[in-house]
Amino acid sequence: MTAALATSNEGRRKSVVTALLLAPTALWFFVLLILPMLVIIVFSLGERGPVGGYQAALTLKQYASLGSRLAAFKNTIMLAPAGTLISVLVAYPLAYFLAVKVSPRWRYGLLVLVVLPFWTSLLVRTYAWMFILSGKGLPALLAAIGFPEIQMINTPFAVLLGIVYAYMPLMVLPIFVSLEKLDKRLLDAAADLGSSPLRSFLTVTLPLSLPGVVTGSLLVFILLMGEFLIPSLLGGGKIFFIGNALVDLFLQSRNWPLGAAMSLTLVIVMLVLITLYVRLTMAASAGKSRSLP
């Protein structure tokens, strides 16, 4: 009886200690995540004030008005996944080359060159692309060799190019880490069992590096869903993302309830897409792992 009581007291003491240790994190989680989300929900159920801002109400008409910003949703849903996919296709060979083909002596130096653009402002780098894609940049060069009147700036192509350039380092780093940690003995074993280099890559390297691909894709996709600078500058006001619509609603139109409804809808769409992506990727990874030679 005494031993059981002592065990129960010890368990309660550990629970109290655990709760105290987690309390600061829980407080920050509530203040920085839950509380702002609650404010957004309350704002989304309100109305625009006579001079803008928020006016207390209990209505769903802001959600019914989301169709007025359908173009922003359409562009974001199309270009953000496309930019993420292109970033994967570009970053994976680069990360593979750095992690597998380059000697350790040069590996990290080259990796620094990949992330070097992050040391400068995204605004400056995007303005550089505006010059490259404008009439005095690549279009002028193409016109000089016989391809006149090619429009690059203010197009979806320009936005995608800016997206891939800006966020590719975030894709390279997690894929590089996954590939660098790959046990090379698995590739040797696959070769001993008669696998070709291509089959070894598809059945060993690719499945084991999928966690890095998933991590990089989530990093890039989440940032792209809220992106507004690149579409604004390289899209020239013609390619709107949800981020551009939110800037307009909160800072210019001052329609905070509609902006809050749009923000909450964006969060829900992101959660759905990310959940589907992770499940499909993990299922594909499990299937490839079962097919190891």
C-alpha positions as a Markdown table, in Angstrom:
| # | Residue | x | y | z |
|---|---|---|---|---|
| 1 | Met | 0.0 | 0.0 | 0.0 |
| 2 | Thr | 2.8 | 2.4 | 1.0 |
| 3 | Ala | 4.7 | 1.5 | -2.2 |
| 4 | Ala | 1.7 | 2.1 | -4.4 |
| 5 | Leu | 1.1 | 5.5 | -2.7 |
| 6 | Ala | 4.7 | 6.5 | -3.2 |
| 7 | Thr | 4.5 | 5.5 | -6.9 |
| 8 | Ser | 1.3 | 7.5 | -7.3 |
| 9 | Asn | 2.9 | 10.6 | -5.6 |
| 10 | Glu | 6.0 | 10.2 | -7.8 |
| 11 | Gly | 3.8 | 10.1 | -10.9 |
| 12 | Arg | 1.9 | 13.2 | -9.9 |
| 13 | Arg | 5.2 | 15.0 | -9.2 |
| 14 | Lys | 6.5 | 14.1 | -12.6 |
| 15 | Ser | 3.3 | 15.3 | -14.2 |
| 16 | Val | 3.5 | 18.6 | -12.4 |
| 17 | Val | 7.2 | 19.1 | -13.4 |
| 18 | Thr | 6.4 | 18.2 | -17.0 |
| 19 | Ala | 3.5 | 20.7 | -17.0 |
| 20 | Leu | 5.7 | 23.4 | -15.6 |
| 21 | Leu | 8.4 | 22.8 | -18.2 |
| 22 | Leu | 5.9 | 22.9 | -21.0 |
| 23 | Ala | 4.1 | 25.9 | -19.7 |
| 24 | Pro | 6.4 | 28.6 | -21.4 |
| 25 | Thr | 6.2 | 26.8 | -24.7 |
| 26 | Ala | 2.4 | 26.4 | -24.4 |
| 27 | Leu | 2.1 | 30.1 | -23.6 |
| 28 | Trp | 4.1 | 31.2 | -26.6 |
| 29 | Phe | 2.2 | 28.7 | -28.8 |
| 30 | Phe | -1.1 | 30.3 | -27.6 |
| 31 | Val | 0.0 | 33.9 | -27.9 |
| 32 | Leu | 1.8 | 33.5 | -31.3 |
| 33 | Leu | -0.5 | 31.0 | -33.0 |
| 34 | Ile | -3.8 | 30.3 | -31.4 |
| 35 | Leu | -4.7 | 33.9 | -30.3 |
| 36 | Pro | -3.9 | 35.5 | -33.8 |
| 37 | Met | -6.0 | 32.7 | -35.4 |
| 38 | Leu | -8.9 | 33.5 | -33.1 |
| 39 | Val | -8.6 | 37.2 | -34.0 |
| 40 | Ile | -8.7 | 36.3 | -37.7 |
| 41 | Ile | -11.8 | 34.2 | -37.1 |
| 42 | Val | -13.6 | 37.0 | -35.3 |
| 43 | Phe | -12.6 | 39.5 | -37.9 |
| 44 | Ser | -13.9 | 37.2 | -40.7 |
| 45 | Leu | -17.3 | 37.2 | -39.2 |
| 46 | Gly | -17.5 | 41.0 | -39.0 |
| 47 | Glu | -18.2 | 43.8 | -41.5 |
| 48 | Arg | -16.2 | 46.6 | -43.0 |
| 49 | Gly | -16.6 | 49.8 | -41.1 |
| 50 | Pro | -17.9 | 53.0 | -42.7 |
| 51 | Val | -14.3 | 54.3 | -43.1 |
| 52 | Gly | -12.7 | 50.8 | -43.4 |
| 53 | Gly | -11.3 | 48.5 | -40.8 |
| 54 | Tyr | -13.5 | 46.2 | -38.7 |
| 55 | Gln | -17.0 | 46.6 | -37.4 |
| 56 | Ala | -18.4 | 43.9 | -35.0 |
| 57 | Ala | -21.1 | 41.7 | -36.5 |
| 58 | Leu | -21.9 | 38.0 | -36.9 |
| 59 | Thr | -22.2 | 37.3 | -40.6 |
| 60 | Leu | -20.8 | 34.9 | -43.3 |
| 61 | Lys | -21.2 | 37.4 | -46.1 |
| 62 | Gln | -17.4 | 37.8 | -46.3 |
| 63 | Tyr | -17.0 | 34.2 | -47.2 |
| 64 | Ala | -19.7 | 34.6 | -49.8 |
| 65 | Ser | -17.6 | 37.5 | -51.3 |
| 66 | Leu | -14.5 | 35.4 | -51.8 |
| 67 | Gly | -15.5 | 34.9 | -55.4 |
| 68 | Ser | -14.5 | 38.5 | -56.1 |
| 69 | Arg | -10.9 | 37.4 | -55.5 |
| 70 | Leu | -11.1 | 34.2 | -57.4 |
| 71 | Ala | -8.3 | 35.1 | -59.8 |
| 72 | Ala | -5.9 | 35.4 | -56.9 |
| 73 | Phe | -6.9 | 32.0 | -55.6 |
| 74 | Lys | -6.6 | 30.5 | -59.1 |
| 75 | Asn | -3.1 | 32.0 | -59.7 |
| 76 | Thr | -1.9 | 30.8 | -56.3 |
| 77 | Ile | -3.3 | 27.3 | -56.6 |
| 78 | Met | -1.8 | 26.9 | -60.1 |
| 79 | Leu | 1.6 | 28.6 | -59.8 |
| 80 | Ala | 2.6 | 27.8 | -56.2 |
| 81 | Pro | 2.5 | 24.0 | -56.7 |
| 82 | Ala | 4.0 | 24.4 | -60.2 |
| 83 | Gly | 6.8 | 26.5 | -58.7 |
| 84 | Thr | 7.4 | 23.9 | -56.0 |
| 85 | Leu | 7.5 | 21.1 | -58.5 |
| 86 | Ile | 10.0 | 22.9 | -60.8 |
| 87 | Ser | 12.1 | 23.7 | -57.7 |
| 88 | Val | 12.2 | 20.0 | -56.9 |
| 89 | Leu | 13.2 | 19.1 | -60.5 |
| 90 | Val | 16.0 | 21.7 | -60.5 |
| 91 | Ala | 17.2 | 21.3 | -56.9 |
| 92 | Tyr | 17.3 | 17.5 | -56.8 |
| 93 | Pro | 20.1 | 17.0 | -59.4 |
| 94 | Leu | 22.0 | 19.8 | -57.9 |
| 95 | Ala | 21.7 | 18.4 | -54.4 |
| 96 | Tyr | 22.6 | 14.9 | -55.7 |
| 97 | Phe | 25.7 | 16.3 | -57.5 |
| 98 | Leu | 26.9 | 18.1 | -54.3 |
| 99 | Ala | 26.2 | 15.2 | -51.9 |
| 100 | Val | 27.3 | 12.3 | -54.0 |
| 101 | Lys | 29.6 | 13.3 | -56.8 |
| 102 | Val | 31.6 | 16.2 | -55.3 |
| 103 | Ser | 34.5 | 15.4 | -53.0 |
| 104 | Pro | 34.1 | 16.4 | -49.3 |
| 105 | Arg | 36.9 | 18.9 | -49.8 |
| 106 | Trp | 34.8 | 21.1 | -52.1 |
| 107 | Arg | 31.3 | 20.0 | -51.1 |
| 108 | Tyr | 30.5 | 22.6 | -48.5 |
| 109 | Gly | 32.1 | 25.4 | -50.3 |
| 110 | Leu | 29.9 | 24.8 | -53.3 |
| 111 | Leu | 26.9 | 24.5 | -51.0 |
| 112 | Val | 27.7 | 28.0 | -49.6 |
| 113 | Leu | 27.5 | 29.3 | -53.2 |
| 114 | Val | 24.0 | 27.8 | -53.5 |
| 115 | Val | 22.8 | 29.7 | -50.5 |
| 116 | Leu | 24.8 | 32.8 | -51.2 |
| 117 | Pro | 21.9 | 34.7 | -52.9 |
| 118 | Phe | 20.1 | 34.5 | -49.5 |
| 119 | Trp | 22.6 | 36.9 | -48.1 |
| 120 | Thr | 21.1 | 39.7 | -50.2 |
| 121 | Ser | 17.6 | 41.2 | -50.2 |
| 122 | Leu | 14.9 | 39.4 | -52.1 |
| 123 | Leu | 13.7 | 42.8 | -53.3 |
| 124 | Val | 17.1 | 43.6 | -54.9 |
| 125 | Arg | 17.3 | 40.2 | -56.5 |
| 126 | Thr | 13.8 | 40.5 | -57.9 |
| 127 | Tyr | 14.6 | 43.9 | -59.3 |
| 128 | Ala | 17.6 | 42.3 | -61.1 |
| 129 | Trp | 15.3 | 39.8 | -62.7 |
| 130 | Met | 13.0 | 42.7 | -63.8 |
| 131 | Phe | 15.9 | 44.2 | -65.7 |
| 132 | Ile | 16.9 | 40.8 | -67.2 |
| 133 | Leu | 13.4 | 40.0 | -68.4 |
| 134 | Ser | 12.4 | 43.5 | -69.5 |
| 135 | Gly | 12.9 | 44.9 | -73.0 |
| 136 | Lys | 16.5 | 45.8 | -72.5 |
| 137 | Gly | 17.5 | 42.3 | -71.2 |
| 138 | Leu | 16.8 | 38.9 | -72.6 |
| 139 | Pro | 14.1 | 40.1 | -75.1 |
| 140 | Ala | 16.6 | 42.5 | -76.6 |
| 141 | Leu | 19.2 | 39.7 | -76.9 |
| 142 | Leu | 16.6 | 37.4 | -78.5 |
| 143 | Ala | 15.5 | 40.1 | -80.9 |
| 144 | Ala | 19.2 | 40.6 | -82.0 |
| 145 | Ile | 19.4 | 36.9 | -83.0 |
| 146 | Gly | 16.1 | 36.9 | -84.9 |
| 147 | Phe | 13.4 | 36.4 | -82.3 |
| 148 | Pro | 11.7 | 39.7 | -81.9 |
| 149 | Glu | 8.7 | 40.8 | -79.8 |
| 150 | Ile | 9.0 | 38.1 | -77.1 |
| 151 | Gln | 7.3 | 39.2 | -73.9 |
| 152 | Met | 8.8 | 37.8 | -70.7 |
| 153 | Ile | 8.2 | 40.3 | -68.0 |
| 154 | Asn | 4.6 | 40.5 | -66.6 |
| 155 | Thr | 3.8 | 36.9 | -67.5 |
| 156 | Pro | 3.3 | 33.7 | -65.5 |
| 157 | Phe | 6.7 | 32.5 | -66.9 |
| 158 | Ala | 8.4 | 35.5 | -65.2 |
| 159 | Val | 6.7 | 34.8 | -61.9 |
| 160 | Leu | 7.6 | 31.1 | -62.0 |
| 161 | Leu | 11.2 | 31.9 | -62.9 |
| 162 | Gly | 11.5 | 34.4 | -60.0 |
| 163 | Ile | 9.9 | 31.8 | -57.6 |
| 164 | Val | 12.3 | 29.0 | -58.6 |
| 165 | Tyr | 15.3 | 31.4 | -58.4 |
| 166 | Ala | 14.3 | 32.8 | -55.0 |
| 167 | Tyr | 13.3 | 29.6 | -53.2 |
| 168 | Met | 15.5 | 26.9 | -54.8 |
| 169 | Pro | 18.1 | 27.1 | -52.0 |
| 170 | Leu | 15.4 | 26.1 | -49.5 |
| 171 | Met | 14.8 | 23.0 | -51.6 |
| 172 | Val | 18.5 | 22.1 | -52.1 |
| 173 | Leu | 19.4 | 22.1 | -48.4 |
| 174 | Pro | 17.1 | 19.4 | -47.0 |
| 175 | Ile | 17.6 | 17.2 | -50.1 |
| 176 | Phe | 21.3 | 17.6 | -49.7 |
| 177 | Val | 21.2 | 16.5 | -46.0 |
| 178 | Ser | 19.1 | 13.4 | -46.9 |
| 179 | Leu | 21.5 | 12.4 | -49.7 |
| 180 | Glu | 24.6 | 13.1 | -47.7 |
| 181 | Lys | 23.4 | 10.8 | -44.9 |
| 182 | Leu | 22.6 | 8.0 | -47.4 |
| 183 | Asp | 24.5 | 4.8 | -46.5 |
| 184 | Lys | 26.6 | 4.1 | -49.6 |
| 185 | Arg | 26.7 | 0.4 | -48.6 |
| 186 | Leu | 23.1 | 0.1 | -49.7 |
| 187 | Leu | 24.0 | 1.1 | -53.2 |
| 188 | Asp | 26.9 | -1.4 | -53.2 |
| 189 | Ala | 24.5 | -4.1 | -52.0 |
| 190 | Ala | 22.0 | -3.2 | -54.8 |
| 191 | Ala | 24.8 | -3.4 | -57.4 |
| 192 | Asp | 25.9 | -6.8 | -56.0 |
| 193 | Leu | 22.4 | -8.0 | -56.4 |
| 194 | Gly | 22.4 | -7.1 | -60.1 |
| 195 | Ser | 20.6 | -3.7 | -60.0 |
| 196 | Ser | 21.5 | -1.2 | -62.7 |
| 197 | Pro | 22.5 | 2.3 | -61.6 |
| 198 | Leu | 19.1 | 3.6 | -62.7 |
| 199 | Arg | 17.2 | 0.9 | -60.7 |
| 200 | Ser | 19.4 | 1.5 | -57.7 |
| 201 | Phe | 18.6 | 5.2 | -57.8 |
| 202 | Leu | 14.8 | 4.5 | -58.2 |
| 203 | Thr | 14.7 | 1.8 | -55.5 |
| 204 | Val | 17.3 | 3.0 | -53.0 |
| 205 | Thr | 18.4 | 6.6 | -53.4 |
| 206 | Leu | 15.1 | 8.2 | -54.3 |
| 207 | Pro | 13.0 | 6.6 | -51.5 |
| 208 | Leu | 15.6 | 7.3 | -48.8 |
| 209 | Ser | 15.9 | 10.9 | -49.9 |
| 210 | Leu | 12.1 | 11.5 | -50.0 |
| 211 | Pro | 12.0 | 13.0 | -46.5 |
| 212 | Gly | 14.3 | 15.7 | -47.7 |
| 213 | Val | 12.1 | 16.3 | -50.8 |
| 214 | Val | 9.0 | 16.5 | -48.6 |
| 215 | Thr | 10.7 | 18.9 | -46.2 |
| 216 | Gly | 12.0 | 21.1 | -49.0 |
| 217 | Ser | 8.6 | 21.0 | -50.8 |
| 218 | Leu | 6.7 | 22.0 | -47.7 |
| 219 | Leu | 9.1 | 24.9 | -46.9 |
| 220 | Val | 8.8 | 26.3 | -50.5 |
| 221 | Phe | 5.1 | 25.6 | -50.9 |
| 222 | Ile | 4.1 | 27.3 | -47.6 |
| 223 | Leu | 6.1 | 30.4 | -48.4 |
| 224 | Leu | 4.8 | 30.6 | -52.0 |
| 225 | Met | 1.2 | 30.4 | -50.8 |
| 226 | Gly | 1.7 | 33.7 | -49.0 |
| 227 | Glu | 4.1 | 35.3 | -51.5 |
| 228 | Phe | 3.3 | 38.8 | -52.8 |
| 229 | Leu | 6.6 | 40.5 | -53.8 |
| 230 | Ile | 7.6 | 38.3 | -56.7 |
| 231 | Pro | 4.1 | 38.3 | -58.4 |
| 232 | Ser | 3.8 | 42.1 | -57.8 |
| 233 | Leu | 7.2 | 43.0 | -59.4 |
| 234 | Leu | 7.6 | 40.3 | -62.1 |
| 235 | Gly | 3.8 | 39.9 | -62.7 |
| 236 | Gly | 3.4 | 43.7 | -63.2 |
| 237 | Gly | 0.0 | 43.8 | -61.6 |
| 238 | Lys | -1.3 | 41.2 | -64.0 |
| 239 | Ile | -0.5 | 38.0 | -62.0 |
| 240 | Phe | -2.0 | 38.3 | -58.5 |
| 241 | Phe | -1.4 | 35.9 | -55.7 |
| 242 | Ile | -3.5 | 35.6 | -52.5 |
| 243 | Gly | -0.7 | 37.6 | -50.8 |
| 244 | Asn | -1.2 | 40.5 | -53.2 |
| 245 | Ala | -5.0 | 40.4 | -52.5 |
| 246 | Leu | -4.4 | 40.4 | -48.8 |
| 247 | Val | -2.1 | 43.4 | -49.0 |
| 248 | Asp | -4.7 | 45.3 | -51.0 |
| 249 | Leu | -7.6 | 44.3 | -48.6 |
| 250 | Phe | -5.7 | 45.2 | -45.4 |
| 251 | Leu | -3.6 | 48.2 | -46.4 |
| 252 | Gln | -5.5 | 49.8 | -49.3 |
| 253 | Ser | -9.2 | 48.8 | -49.4 |
| 254 | Arg | -9.1 | 48.5 | -45.6 |
| 255 | Asn | -11.6 | 45.7 | -45.9 |
| 256 | Trp | -10.3 | 43.7 | -42.9 |
| 257 | Pro | -13.2 | 41.2 | -42.6 |
| 258 | Leu | -12.9 | 40.1 | -46.2 |
| 259 | Gly | -9.1 | 39.9 | -45.8 |
| 260 | Ala | -9.5 | 37.8 | -42.6 |
| 261 | Ala | -11.9 | 35.5 | -44.4 |
| 262 | Met | -9.5 | 35.1 | -47.3 |
| 263 | Ser | -6.6 | 34.5 | -44.9 |
| 264 | Leu | -8.6 | 31.8 | -43.0 |
| 265 | Thr | -9.6 | 30.2 | -46.3 |
| 266 | Leu | -5.9 | 30.2 | -47.4 |
| 267 | Val | -4.9 | 28.4 | -44.2 |
| 268 | Ile | -7.6 | 25.7 | -44.7 |
| 269 | Val | -6.6 | 25.2 | -48.4 |
| 270 | Met | -2.9 | 24.9 | -47.3 |
| 271 | Leu | -3.7 | 22.3 | -44.7 |
| 272 | Val | -5.7 | 20.2 | -47.1 |
| 273 | Leu | -3.1 | 20.4 | -49.9 |
| 274 | Ile | -0.2 | 19.7 | -47.5 |
| 275 | Thr | -2.0 | 16.7 | -45.9 |
| 276 | Leu | -2.7 | 15.2 | -49.3 |
| 277 | Tyr | 0.9 | 15.8 | -50.4 |
| 278 | Val | 2.5 | 14.2 | -47.3 |
| 279 | Arg | 0.2 | 11.2 | -47.4 |
| 280 | Leu | 0.8 | 10.6 | -51.1 |
| 281 | Thr | 4.5 | 11.0 | -50.8 |
| 282 | Met | 4.8 | 8.8 | -47.8 |
| 283 | Ala | 2.7 | 6.1 | -49.5 |
| 284 | Ala | 4.9 | 6.3 | -52.6 |
| 285 | Ser | 8.0 | 6.1 | -50.3 |
| 286 | Ala | 6.6 | 3.0 | -48.6 |
| 287 | Gly | 5.8 | 1.4 | -51.9 |
| 288 | Lys | 9.3 | 2.0 | -53.3 |
| 289 | Ser | 10.9 | 0.8 | -50.1 |
| 290 | Arg | 9.1 | -2.5 | -50.3 |
| 291 | Ser | 10.4 | -3.0 | -53.9 |
| 292 | Leu | 14.1 | -2.8 | -52.8 |
| 293 | Pro | 16.2 | -5.4 | -54.7 |
